[in-house]
Amino acid sequence: MVKIKVVELDDYPKGAVNFIFMKDNSVYYYNEELIWNWCGWGSDKITPNKRFLNKDSLHQINFNKIHTFLEAQSLDKNMKNHRNELQHLSFAFENDTVKNLDVYKFLRDIDSLGYHSYTIRKIAPFEINALSKKK
């Protein structure tokens, strides 16, 4: 049996807009510039930079306003990639998303706006750190 090296990428993947859903139903978001220069060759030697998020980069948004916000963002040329597709989004959750059926309806609504690339993930340590300083 071959042992596969684990690369710690708990801070990844990321989106052009990253949403964080908290247990208390509060939602935050922040923007990031996406860099797509990983070709896949020699990825076992790549050590990703530790990500840092400043508390001032976090913006609170009402869950019911996310659709309208992303609809407006979809018209911004900076939200399009080199193939003129809408940029990748990231949705981080503090709690278990499998048990939350509203998430599936929410994602269908996001998909209807043309955002077909997104990640659902657990909240990352650097996000927890920034949120703790925000509160």
Summary of the structure (lengths in Angstrom):
residues: 135
radius of gyration: 15.9
end to end distance: 47.8
largest distance: 50.8
contacts: 300
relative contact order: 0.23
helix: 30%
strand: 19%
